[in-house]
């Protein structure tokens, strides 16, 4: 899901890809933000992109 956020997809687009509700995506994204200690999709994406190998 974080990869989809890093791609720039909206919660609606992610939900359509995964066949789950936009609201459920929002909850999951919120939990990811809490775990990463970030507030924005840009910050979360930066952490994700830095953590990828080479």
Predicted model as a PDB file, atoms N, CA, C, CB and O in Angstrom, pLDDT in the B-factor column:
MODEL        1                                                                  
ATOM      1  N   UNK A   1       0.817  -1.176   0.000  1.00 93.00           N  
ATOM      2  CA  UNK A   1       0.000   0.000   0.000  1.00 93.00           C  
ATOM      3  C   UNK A   1       0.870   1.252   0.000  1.00 93.00           C  
ATOM      4  CB  UNK A   1      -0.934  -0.009   1.192  1.00 93.00           C  
ATOM      5  O   UNK A   1       0.537   2.237  -0.658  1.00 93.00           O  
ATOM      6  N   UNK A   2       1.967   1.222   0.724  1.00 95.00           N  
ATOM      7  CA  UNK A   2       2.864   2.381   0.741  1.00 95.00           C  
ATOM      8  C   UNK A   2       3.464   2.620  -0.640  1.00 95.00           C  
ATOM      9  CB  UNK A   2       3.985   2.183   1.778  1.00 95.00           C  
ATOM     10  O   UNK A   2       3.703   3.765  -1.024  1.00 95.00           O  
ATOM     11  N   UNK A   3       3.706   1.561  -1.377  1.00 96.00           N  
ATOM     12  CA  UNK A   3       4.208   1.716  -2.749  1.00 96.00           C  
ATOM     13  C   UNK A   3       3.193   2.470  -3.605  1.00 96.00           C  
ATOM     14  CB  UNK A   3       4.515   0.335  -3.377  1.00 96.00           C  
ATOM     15  O   UNK A   3       3.570   3.309  -4.424  1.00 96.00           O  
ATOM     16  N   UNK A   4       1.931   2.177  -3.421  1.00 97.00           N  
ATOM     17  CA  UNK A   4       0.877   2.861  -4.179  1.00 97.00           C  
ATOM     18  C   UNK A   4       0.803   4.331  -3.781  1.00 97.00           C  
ATOM     19  CB  UNK A   4      -0.490   2.177  -3.952  1.00 97.00           C  
ATOM     20  O   UNK A   4       0.586   5.194  -4.633  1.00 97.00           O  
ATOM     21  N   UNK A   5       0.981   4.621  -2.506  1.00 97.00           N  
ATOM     22  CA  UNK A   5       1.023   6.013  -2.045  1.00 97.00           C  
ATOM     23  C   UNK A   5       2.204   6.720  -2.704  1.00 97.00           C  
ATOM     24  CB  UNK A   5       1.133   6.087  -0.486  1.00 97.00           C  
ATOM     25  O   UNK A   5       2.075   7.849  -3.177  1.00 97.00           O  
ATOM     26  N   UNK A   6       3.353   6.051  -2.731  1.00 96.00           N  
ATOM     27  CA  UNK A   6       4.556   6.633  -3.343  1.00 96.00           C  
ATOM     28  C   UNK A   6       4.382   6.846  -4.842  1.00 96.00           C  
ATOM     29  CB  UNK A   6       5.765   5.736  -3.089  1.00 96.00           C  
ATOM     30  O   UNK A   6       5.006   7.734  -5.423  1.00 96.00           O  
ATOM     31  N   UNK A   7       3.530   6.028  -5.468  1.00 96.00           N  
ATOM     32  CA  UNK A   7       3.220   6.210  -6.898  1.00 96.00           C  
ATOM     33  C   UNK A   7       2.386   7.450  -7.137  1.00 96.00           C  
ATOM     34  CB  UNK A   7       2.486   4.991  -7.445  1.00 96.00           C  
ATOM     35  O   UNK A   7       2.276   7.930  -8.265  1.00 96.00           O  
ATOM     36  N   UNK A   8       1.798   7.967  -6.069  1.00 96.00           N  
ATOM     37  CA  UNK A   8       0.957   9.154  -6.197  1.00 96.00           C  
ATOM     38  C   UNK A   8      -0.515   8.846  -6.344  1.00 96.00           C  
ATOM     39  CB  UNK A   8       1.400   9.957  -7.359  1.00 96.00           C  
ATOM     40  O   UNK A   8      -1.301   9.727  -6.693  1.00 96.00           O  
ATOM     41  N   UNK A   9      -0.904   7.602  -6.082  1.00 98.00           N  
ATOM     42  CA  UNK A   9      -2.307   7.236  -6.210  1.00 98.00           C  
ATOM     43  C   UNK A   9      -3.125   7.794  -5.048  1.00 98.00           C  
ATOM     44  CB  UNK A   9      -2.457   5.715  -6.280  1.00 98.00           C  
ATOM     45  O   UNK A   9      -2.627   7.924  -3.930  1.00 98.00           O  
ATOM     46  N   UNK A  10      -4.375   8.120  -5.328  1.00 98.00           N  
ATOM     47  CA  UNK A  10      -5.285   8.577  -4.284  1.00 98.00           C  
ATOM     48  C   UNK A  10      -5.817   7.359  -3.526  1.00 98.00           C  
ATOM     49  CB  UNK A  10      -6.457   9.417  -4.888  1.00 98.00           C  
ATOM     50  O   UNK A  10      -5.665   6.220  -3.968  1.00 98.00           O  
ATOM     51  N   UNK A  11      -6.438   7.620  -2.387  1.00 98.00           N  
ATOM     52  CA  UNK A  11      -7.056   6.523  -1.641  1.00 98.00           C  
ATOM     53  C   UNK A  11      -8.102   5.806  -2.490  1.00 98.00           C  
ATOM     54  CB  UNK A  11      -7.697   7.047  -0.348  1.00 98.00           C  
ATOM     55  O   UNK A  11      -8.222   4.582  -2.433  1.00 98.00           O  
ATOM     56  N   UNK A  12      -8.843   6.557  -3.264  1.00 98.00           N  
ATOM     57  CA  UNK A  12      -9.862   5.962  -4.132  1.00 98.00           C  
ATOM     58  C   UNK A  12      -9.214   5.025  -5.163  1.00 98.00           C  
ATOM     59  CB  UNK A  12     -10.674   7.070  -4.849  1.00 98.00           C  
ATOM     60  O   UNK A  12      -9.691   3.912  -5.385  1.00 98.00           O  
ATOM     61  N   UNK A  13      -8.138   5.480  -5.781  1.00 98.00           N  
ATOM     62  CA  UNK A  13      -7.454   4.657  -6.786  1.00 98.00           C  
ATOM     63  C   UNK A  13      -6.852   3.393  -6.168  1.00 98.00           C  
ATOM     64  CB  UNK A  13      -6.353   5.473  -7.475  1.00 98.00           C  
ATOM     65  O   UNK A  13      -6.910   2.316  -6.761  1.00 98.00           O  
ATOM     66  N   UNK A  14      -6.276   3.534  -4.975  1.00 98.00           N  
ATOM     67  CA  UNK A  14      -5.712   2.369  -4.288  1.00 98.00           C  
ATOM     68  C   UNK A  14      -6.826   1.389  -3.947  1.00 98.00           C  
ATOM     69  CB  UNK A  14      -4.951   2.795  -3.005  1.00 98.00           C  
ATOM     70  O   UNK A  14      -6.681   0.183  -4.147  1.00 98.00           O  
ATOM     71  N   UNK A  15      -7.934   1.905  -3.434  1.00 97.00           N  
ATOM     72  CA  UNK A  15      -9.077   1.055  -3.100  1.00 97.00           C  
ATOM     73  C   UNK A  15      -9.599   0.291  -4.302  1.00 97.00           C  
ATOM     74  CB  UNK A  15     -10.187   1.888  -2.511  1.00 97.00           C  
ATOM     75  O   UNK A  15      -9.941  -0.887  -4.194  1.00 97.00           O  
ATOM     76  N   UNK A  16      -9.660   0.955  -5.442  1.00 97.00           N  
ATOM     77  CA  UNK A  16     -10.122   0.285  -6.661  1.00 97.00           C  
ATOM     78  C   UNK A  16      -9.160  -0.823  -7.073  1.00 97.00           C  
ATOM     79  CB  UNK A  16     -10.278   1.299  -7.805  1.00 97.00           C  
ATOM     80  O   UNK A  16      -9.594  -1.889  -7.509  1.00 97.00           O  
ATOM     81  N   UNK A  17      -7.879  -0.583  -6.941  1.00 96.00           N  
ATOM     82  CA  UNK A  17      -6.886  -1.614  -7.279  1.00 96.00           C  
ATOM     83  C   UNK A  17      -6.983  -2.831  -6.367  1.00 96.00           C  
ATOM     84  CB  UNK A  17      -5.481  -1.032  -7.201  1.00 96.00           C  
ATOM     85  O   UNK A  17      -6.837  -3.968  -6.816  1.00 96.00           O  
ATOM     86  N   UNK A  18      -7.235  -2.578  -5.069  1.00 96.00           N  
ATOM     87  CA  UNK A  18      -7.222  -3.648  -4.079  1.00 96.00           C  
ATOM     88  C   UNK A  18      -8.613  -4.181  -3.752  1.00 96.00           C  
ATOM     89  CB  UNK A  18      -6.568  -3.163  -2.822  1.00 96.00           C  
ATOM     90  O   UNK A  18      -8.761  -5.105  -2.952  1.00 96.00           O  
ATOM     91  N   UNK A  19      -9.637  -3.588  -4.383  1.00 97.00           N  
ATOM     92  CA  UNK A  19     -11.019  -4.008  -4.170  1.00 97.00           C  
ATOM     93  C   UNK A  19     -11.458  -3.861  -2.722  1.00 97.00           C  
ATOM     94  CB  UNK A  19     -11.193  -5.438  -4.607  1.00 97.00           C  
ATOM     95  O   UNK A  19     -12.155  -4.720  -2.183  1.00 97.00           O  
ATOM     96  N   UNK A  20     -11.039  -2.751  -2.090  1.00 97.00           N  
ATOM     97  CA  UNK A  20     -11.505  -2.423  -0.750  1.00 97.00           C  
ATOM     98  C   UNK A  20     -11.912  -0.953  -0.728  1.00 97.00           C  
ATOM     99  CB  UNK A  20     -10.405  -2.719   0.320  1.00 97.00           C  
ATOM    100  O   UNK A  20     -11.558  -0.192  -1.629  1.00 97.00           O  
ATOM    101  N   UNK A  21     -12.653  -0.560   0.299  1.00 98.00           N  
ATOM    102  CA  UNK A  21     -13.220   0.789   0.315  1.00 98.00           C  
ATOM    103  C   UNK A  21     -12.156   1.863   0.512  1.00 98.00           C  
ATOM    104  CB  UNK A  21     -14.262   0.900   1.410  1.00 98.00           C  
ATOM    105  O   UNK A  21     -11.084   1.631   1.072  1.00 98.00           O  
ATOM    106  N   UNK A  22     -12.506   3.038   0.024  1.00 97.00           N  
ATOM    107  CA  UNK A  22     -11.634   4.205   0.177  1.00 97.00           C  
ATOM    108  C   UNK A  22     -11.413   4.498   1.664  1.00 97.00           C  
ATOM    109  CB  UNK A  22     -12.245   5.445  -0.539  1.00 97.00           C  
ATOM    110  O   UNK A  22     -10.319   4.892   2.069  1.00 97.00           O  
ATOM    111  N   UNK A  23     -12.435   4.308   2.454  1.00 97.00           N  
ATOM    112  CA  UNK A  23     -12.325   4.551   3.900  1.00 97.00           C  
ATOM    113  C   UNK A  23     -11.331   3.585   4.553  1.00 97.00           C  
ATOM    114  CB  UNK A  23     -13.707   4.415   4.570  1.00 97.00           C  
ATOM    115  O   UNK A  23     -10.545   3.984   5.413  1.00 97.00           O  
ATOM    116  N   UNK A  24     -11.371   2.325   4.143  1.00 98.00           N  
ATOM    117  CA  UNK A  24     -10.435   1.328   4.674  1.00 98.00           C  
ATOM    118  C   UNK A  24      -9.007   1.715   4.313  1.00 98.00           C  
ATOM    119  CB  UNK A  24     -10.766  -0.087   4.130  1.00 98.00           C  
ATOM    120  O   UNK A  24      -8.099   1.590   5.135  1.00 98.00           O  
ATOM    121  N   UNK A  25      -8.810   2.178   3.100  1.00 98.00           N  
ATOM    122  CA  UNK A  25      -7.485   2.632   2.679  1.00 98.00           C  
ATOM    123  C   UNK A  25      -7.026   3.775   3.581  1.00 98.00           C  
ATOM    124  CB  UNK A  25      -7.500   3.081   1.191  1.00 98.00           C  
ATOM    125  O   UNK A  25      -5.879   3.800   4.029  1.00 98.00           O  
ATOM    126  N   UNK A  26      -7.923   4.716   3.841  1.00 97.00           N  
ATOM    127  CA  UNK A  26      -7.590   5.847   4.697  1.00 97.00           C  
ATOM    128  C   UNK A  26      -7.125   5.410   6.074  1.00 97.00           C  
ATOM    129  CB  UNK A  26      -8.778   6.762   4.830  1.00 97.00           C  
ATOM    130  O   UNK A  26      -6.178   5.971   6.626  1.00 97.00           O  
ATOM    131  N   UNK A  27      -7.794   4.406   6.630  1.00 98.00           N  
ATOM    132  CA  UNK A  27      -7.408   3.888   7.947  1.00 98.00           C  
ATOM    133  C   UNK A  27      -6.015   3.283   7.872  1.00 98.00           C  
ATOM    134  CB  UNK A  27      -8.430   2.836   8.452  1.00 98.00           C  
ATOM    135  O   UNK A  27      -5.174   3.550   8.730  1.00 98.00           O  
ATOM    136  N   UNK A  28      -5.767   2.476   6.860  1.00 97.00           N  
ATOM    137  CA  UNK A  28      -4.454   1.838   6.718  1.00 97.00           C  
ATOM    138  C   UNK A  28      -3.354   2.875   6.505  1.00 97.00           C  
ATOM    139  CB  UNK A  28      -4.467   0.843   5.550  1.00 97.00           C  
ATOM    140  O   UNK A  28      -2.282   2.780   7.101  1.00 97.00           O  
ATOM    141  N   UNK A  29      -3.621   3.850   5.665  1.00 97.00           N  
ATOM    142  CA  UNK A  29      -2.624   4.906   5.405  1.00 97.00           C  
ATOM    143  C   UNK A  29      -2.342   5.678   6.698  1.00 97.00           C  
ATOM    144  CB  UNK A  29      -3.122   5.881   4.283  1.00 97.00           C  
ATOM    145  O   UNK A  29      -1.194   6.018   6.981  1.00 97.00           O  
ATOM    146  N   UNK A  30      -3.374   5.951   7.469  1.00 97.00           N  
ATOM    147  CA  UNK A  30      -3.199   6.641   8.743  1.00 97.00           C  
ATOM    148  C   UNK A  30      -2.313   5.836   9.683  1.00 97.00           C  
ATOM    149  CB  UNK A  30      -4.553   6.905   9.396  1.00 97.00           C  
ATOM    150  O   UNK A  30      -1.454   6.403  10.359  1.00 97.00           O  
ATOM    151  N   UNK A  31      -2.508   4.535   9.733  1.00 98.00           N  
ATOM    152  CA  UNK A  31      -1.674   3.679  10.576  1.00 98.00           C  
ATOM    153  C   UNK A  31      -0.216   3.666  10.090  1.00 98.00           C  
ATOM    154  CB  UNK A  31      -2.237   2.248  10.598  1.00 98.00           C  
ATOM    155  O   UNK A  31       0.717   3.669  10.893  1.00 98.00           O  
ATOM    156  N   UNK A  32      -0.043   3.650   8.786  1.00 97.00           N  
ATOM    157  CA  UNK A  32       1.311   3.702   8.219  1.00 97.00           C  
ATOM    158  C   UNK A  32       1.989   5.012   8.626  1.00 97.00           C  
ATOM    159  CB  UNK A  32       1.269   3.567   6.664  1.00 97.00           C  
ATOM    160  O   UNK A  32       3.153   5.016   9.027  1.00 97.00           O  
ATOM    161  N   UNK A  33       1.254   6.126   8.520  1.00 98.00           N  
ATOM    162  CA  UNK A  33       1.807   7.424   8.914  1.00 98.00           C  
ATOM    163  C   UNK A  33       2.229   7.400  10.375  1.00 98.00           C  
ATOM    164  CB  UNK A  33       0.782   8.548   8.674  1.00 98.00           C  
ATOM    165  O   UNK A  33       3.297   7.899  10.728  1.00 98.00           O  
ATOM    166  N   UNK A  34       1.385   6.817  11.222  1.00 98.00           N  
ATOM    167  CA  UNK A  34       1.716   6.734  12.656  1.00 98.00           C  
ATOM    168  C   UNK A  34       2.997   5.934  12.870  1.00 98.00           C  
ATOM    169  CB  UNK A  34       0.553   6.090  13.448  1.00 98.00           C  
ATOM    170  O   UNK A  34       3.870   6.346  13.634  1.00 98.00           O  
ATOM    171  N   UNK A  35       3.107   4.802  12.201  1.00 98.00           N  
ATOM    172  CA  UNK A  35       4.287   3.949  12.372  1.00 98.00           C  
ATOM    173  C   UNK A  35       5.551   4.621  11.860  1.00 98.00           C  
ATOM    174  CB  UNK A  35       4.085   2.624  11.655  1.00 98.00           C  
ATOM    175  O   UNK A  35       6.625   4.466  12.442  1.00 98.00           O  
ATOM    176  N   UNK A  36       5.421   5.366  10.774  1.00 98.00           N  
ATOM    177  CA  UNK A  36       6.580   6.059  10.207  1.00 98.00           C  
ATOM    178  C   UNK A  36       6.836   7.407  10.878  1.00 98.00           C  
ATOM    179  CB  UNK A  36       6.382   6.262   8.714  1.00 98.00           C  
ATOM    180  O   UNK A  36       7.860   8.046  10.637  1.00 98.00           O  
ATOM    181  N   UNK A  37       5.909   7.825  11.709  1.00 98.00           N  
ATOM    182  CA  UNK A  37       5.983   9.125  12.383  1.00 98.00           C  
ATOM    183  C   UNK A  37       6.076  10.268  11.371  1.00 98.00           C  
ATOM    184  CB  UNK A  37       7.190   9.165  13.335  1.00 98.00           C  
ATOM    185  O   UNK A  37       6.948  11.133  11.463  1.00 98.00           O  
ATOM    186  N   UNK A  38       5.158  10.249  10.407  1.00 98.00           N  
ATOM    187  CA  UNK A  38       5.071  11.303   9.396  1.00 98.00           C  
ATOM    188  C   UNK A  38       3.654  11.845   9.371  1.00 98.00           C  
ATOM    189  CB  UNK A  38       5.484  10.775   7.991  1.00 98.00           C  
ATOM    190  O   UNK A  38       2.738  11.266   9.956  1.00 98.00           O  
ATOM    191  N   UNK A  39       3.491  12.966   8.684  1.00 98.00           N  
ATOM    192  CA  UNK A  39       2.175  13.593   8.592  1.00 98.00           C  
ATOM    193  C   UNK A  39       1.647  13.686   7.168  1.00 98.00           C  
ATOM    194  CB  UNK A  39       2.227  14.962   9.187  1.00 98.00           C  
ATOM    195  O   UNK A  39       0.455  13.917   6.964  1.00 98.00           O  
ATOM    196  N   UNK A  40       2.518  13.510   6.185  1.00 97.00           N  
ATOM    197  CA  UNK A  40       2.077  13.701   4.798  1.00 97.00           C  
ATOM    198  C   UNK A  40       2.449  12.513   3.924  1.00 97.00           C  
ATOM    199  CB  UNK A  40       2.683  14.977   4.219  1.00 97.00           C  
ATOM    200  O   UNK A  40       3.322  11.713   4.259  1.00 97.00           O  
ATOM    201  N   UNK A  41       1.756  12.426   2.794  1.00 97.00           N  
ATOM    202  CA  UNK A  41       2.036  11.373   1.819  1.00 97.00           C  
ATOM    203  C   UNK A  41       3.439  11.554   1.236  1.00 97.00           C  
ATOM    204  CB  UNK A  41       0.976  11.380   0.689  1.00 97.00           C  
ATOM    205  O   UNK A  41       4.113  10.573   0.920  1.00 97.00           O  
ATOM    206  N   UNK A  42       3.872  12.791   1.097  1.00 97.00           N  
ATOM    207  CA  UNK A  42       5.208  13.066   0.555  1.00 97.00           C  
ATOM    208  C   UNK A  42       6.282  12.533   1.502  1.00 97.00           C  
ATOM    209  CB  UNK A  42       5.403  14.587   0.323  1.00 97.00           C  
ATOM    210  O   UNK A  42       7.241  11.901   1.060  1.00 97.00           O  
ATOM    211  N   UNK A  43       6.123  12.785   2.798  1.00 98.00           N  
ATOM    212  CA  UNK A  43       7.090  12.290   3.773  1.00 98.00           C  
ATOM    213  C   UNK A  43       7.124  10.764   3.777  1.00 98.00           C  
ATOM    214  CB  UNK A  43       6.755  12.817   5.175  1.00 98.00           C  
ATOM    215  O   UNK A  43       8.200  10.167   3.798  1.00 98.00           O  
ATOM    216  N   UNK A  44       5.958  10.137   3.756  1.00 97.00           N  
ATOM    217  CA  UNK A  44       5.889   8.668   3.745  1.00 97.00           C  
ATOM    218  C   UNK A  44       6.526   8.113   2.478  1.00 97.00           C  
ATOM    219  CB  UNK A  44       4.423   8.189   3.856  1.00 97.00           C  
ATOM    220  O   UNK A  44       7.243   7.113   2.522  1.00 97.00           O  
ATOM    221  N   UNK A  45       6.262   8.765   1.351  1.00 97.00           N  
ATOM    222  CA  UNK A  45       6.834   8.319   0.078  1.00 97.00           C  
ATOM    223  C   UNK A  45       8.353   8.422   0.092  1.00 97.00           C  
ATOM    224  CB  UNK A  45       6.265   9.141  -1.083  1.00 97.00           C  
ATOM    225  O   UNK A  45       9.045   7.537  -0.410  1.00 97.00           O  
ATOM    226  N   UNK A  46       8.869   9.504   0.668  1.00 97.00           N  
ATOM    227  CA  UNK A  46      10.323   9.679   0.733  1.00 97.00           C  
ATOM    228  C   UNK A  46      10.964   8.570   1.547  1.00 97.00           C  
ATOM    229  CB  UNK A  46      10.677  11.044   1.334  1.00 97.00           C  
ATOM    230  O   UNK A  46      12.006   8.043   1.156  1.00 97.00           O  
ATOM    231  N   UNK A  47      10.365   8.208   2.666  1.00 96.00           N  
ATOM    232  CA  UNK A  47      10.894   7.119   3.483  1.00 96.00           C  
ATOM    233  C   UNK A  47      10.855   5.814   2.696  1.00 96.00           C  
ATOM    234  CB  UNK A  47      10.094   6.982   4.801  1.00 96.00           C  
ATOM    235  O   UNK A  47      11.820   5.050   2.708  1.00 96.00           O  
ATOM    236  N   UNK A  48       9.764   5.562   2.026  1.00 96.00           N  
ATOM    237  CA  UNK A  48       9.628   4.339   1.233  1.00 96.00           C  
ATOM    238  C   UNK A  48      10.687   4.282   0.142  1.00 96.00           C  
ATOM    239  CB  UNK A  48       8.227   4.251   0.612  1.00 96.00           C  
ATOM    240  O   UNK A  48      11.341   3.254  -0.037  1.00 96.00           O  
ATOM    241  N   UNK A  49      10.859   5.374  -0.583  1.00 94.00           N  
ATOM    242  CA  UNK A  49      11.808   5.386  -1.705  1.00 94.00           C  
ATOM    243  C   UNK A  49      13.254   5.264  -1.230  1.00 94.00           C  
ATOM    244  CB  UNK A  49      11.641   6.666  -2.521  1.00 94.00           C  
ATOM    245  O   UNK A  49      14.074   4.644  -1.907  1.00 94.00           O  
ATOM    246  N   UNK A  50      13.576   5.845  -0.083  1.00 95.00           N  
ATOM    247  CA  UNK A  50      14.931   5.720   0.469  1.00 95.00           C  
ATOM    248  C   UNK A  50      15.219   4.307   0.944  1.00 95.00           C  
ATOM    249  CB  UNK A  50      15.125   6.696   1.621  1.00 95.00           C  
ATOM    250  O   UNK A  50      16.372   3.876   0.941  1.00 95.00           O  
ATOM    251  N   UNK A  51      14.189   3.581   1.349  1.00 93.00           N  
ATOM    252  CA  UNK A  51      14.392   2.235   1.915  1.00 93.00           C  
ATOM    253  C   UNK A  51      14.540   1.156   0.840  1.00 93.00           C  
ATOM    254  CB  UNK A  51      13.229   1.879   2.828  1.00 93.00           C  
ATOM    255  O   UNK A  51      14.916   0.022   1.138  1.00 93.00           O  
ATOM    256  N   UNK A  52      14.241   1.517  -0.411  1.00 86.00           N  
ATOM    257  CA  UNK A  52      14.332   0.523  -1.494  1.00 86.00           C  
ATOM    258  C   UNK A  52      15.790   0.294  -1.861  1.00 86.00           C  
ATOM    259  CB  UNK A  52      13.527   0.984  -2.744  1.00 86.00           C  
ATOM    260  O   UNK A  52      16.583   1.234  -1.900  1.00 86.00           O  
ATOM    261  N   UNK A  53      16.143  -0.976  -2.132  1.00 85.00           N  
ATOM    262  CA  UNK A  53      17.520  -1.265  -2.527  1.00 85.00           C  
ATOM    263  C   UNK A  53      17.869  -0.667  -3.889  1.00 85.00           C  
ATOM    264  CB  UNK A  53      17.746  -2.765  -2.553  1.00 85.00           C  
ATOM    265  O   UNK A  53      17.040  -0.622  -4.798  1.00 85.00           O  
ATOM    266  N   UNK A  54      19.122  -0.209  -4.006  1.00 69.00           N  
ATOM    267  CA  UNK A  54      19.751   0.318  -5.197  1.00 69.00           C  
ATOM    268  C   UNK A  54      18.910   0.672  -6.292  1.00 69.00           C  
ATOM    269  CB  UNK A  54      20.655  -0.559  -5.670  1.00 69.00           C  
ATOM    270  O   UNK A  54      19.400   1.124  -7.327  1.00 69.00           O  
TER     271      UNK A  54                                                      
ENDMDL                                                                          
END                                                                             
